[in-house]
Amino acid sequence: MSAYIHEFVFGIYPYVCAAVFLVGSLIRFDREQYTWRSGSSQLLRKRQLRWGSNLFHVGILFLFFGHTVGMLTPHFAYEWLISSGAKQLLAMVSGGIAGVLCFVGLTMLLHRRLADPRIRATSSRMDIAILAILWVQLVLGLITIPFSGQHLDGSTMVKLAEWAQHIVTLRPGAADLVADVAPVFKLHMALGMTIFLIFPFGRLVHVWSAPIGYIFRPYQVVRRRGSGRAVGARG
């Protein structure tokens, strides 16, 4: 039974998540454009929001592009420049720093949303659930660092990268490549795929519109109280 579960999670589930991610995003954009945004509560706890949001976004962007490049770049494309072990060490150090920044920022955002009754009252269950899931995913990612330190030859990193490349290129046997990696890596991978699965159903869809989409958004018309004068403001 465990073999079947492993085959499903790491051989089939990635395609389920990818399909829901793409089709769900298109349907959400087509049918619910007014919800295609990040919910705002900027008037409350502005300083905590600013610090938390900046740290979170800097960290998460570095982690996203670092994972994308690191996992999807074939070994032959960089072996002439850097060894697998050196690449893994670089990923551990840079990813660890970015992960800590992201973790601190996300913890501030989650605390702000849960600790302030006014913000919590305007937060949907999905808002809170997504922040909590991202927080757990970051913790799992940070936990993988000491496990990676136990094999600095880069062998596990190569297996994970080959798994991702097999999935993207629709090659069979992807699940077999990660059969013997540590459970914490598998949990991190499974939860990461689940984030793509739930992506279309929450506030994460605003990623598709940032930052270029924000620049070209129309201004809202805001009138001052007791005055007919209108001013423009970004929504």
C-alpha positions, -999 to +999 in steps of 0.1 A: +000+000+000+028+024+009+043+018-026+010+028-042+007+059-021+043+069-029+037+064-066+005+085-065+020+114-044+052+117-064+041+104-098+005+114-103-003+141-077+021+166-093+000+166-125-033+169-106-019+199-088-006+215-120-039+210-138-059+225-110-034+253-107-036+263-144-073+256-151-085+269-118-065+302-123-081+307-157-116+300-145-111+323-115-099+351-137-127+346-162-156+343-137-145+361-105-123+391-116-134+412-086-118+387-063-086+387-083-066+406-056-049+404-023-072+414+005-062+446+022-061+458+058-034+484+055-049+509+079-043+486+108-009+478+123+008+494+093+043+492+107+040+454+114+025+449+079+052+468+062+081+450+079+063+416+076+053+420+040+087+432+028+106+405+046+082+378+034+082+389-002+119+393-005+124+359+010+097+341-009+107+355-043+143+344-038+132+309-026+108+306-056+133+315-083+161+296-065+140+264-063+129+269-100+164+274-113+180+249-090+155+221-096+150+225-133+186+231-145+201+199-158+233+187-142+253+189-174+244+226-178+264+236-147+288+207-139+316+225-159+313+255-136+304+241-102+302+207-086+269+192-072+283+194-037+293+231-040+259+239-056+241+222-027+262+241-002+254+274-020+217+265-019+218+257+018+235+290+027+215+313+004+183+294+008+187+293+046+192+331+048+162+337+025+142+312+044+148+329+077+139+363+063+107+348+048+099+330+081+103+361+102+081+381+078+054+355+075+053+350+113+047+388+117+019+387+091+003+356+107+006+371+142-009+404+129-038+387+113-046+364+143-038+388+172-058+418+161-095+412+165-104+438+138-080+422+112-091+387+122-128+397+117-121+408+081-100+378+073-115+348+055-107+313+067-088+308+034-066+338+041-056+324+075-053+288+061-029+299+033-007+318+057-006+289+081+002+264+053+030+287+040+044+289+075+045+251+079+061+248+045+088+273+055+095+254+087+098+221+068+121+238+043+144+251+071+144+216+087+157+201+055+189+221+058+206+200+085+195+169+067+212+182+035+243+188+056+245+151+062+253+144+026+274+173+012+282+154-020+250+167-035+235+133-043+201+140-027+199+174-044+206+157-078+178+131-071+153+159-063+163+179-093+160+148-116+125+141-101+114+177-109+128+175-144+111+141-150+078+156-139+081+187-161+092+167-192+065+141-187+090+113-183+081+081-164+097+068-133+098+101-114+085+086-082+113+060-081+140+087-080+129+100-046+120+066-030+149+067-006+151+104+003+144+115+039+108+118+049+112+155+056+120+161+020+089+142+009+067+162+033+082+194+020+076+183-016+040+171-010+030+203+008+046+224-019+025+206-045-006+211-023+001+249-023-002+248-061-034+228-057-051+254-035-036+284-053-067+293-074-090+293-044-074+320-023-056+353-023-024+339-039-039+345-073-028+382-070+007+369-079-004+367-115-010+404-115+021+416-097+039+438-102+031+449-138-007+444-134-007+468-104+009+496-124-018+496-150-048+492-126-073+521-129-074+546-102-103+545-077-123+577-073-122+588-036-141+618-024-133+637+007-160+639+033-180+671+030-163+680-003-171+674-039-134+672-047-122+638-060-087+624-058-072+593-073-058+564-053-046+530-062-069+502-050 
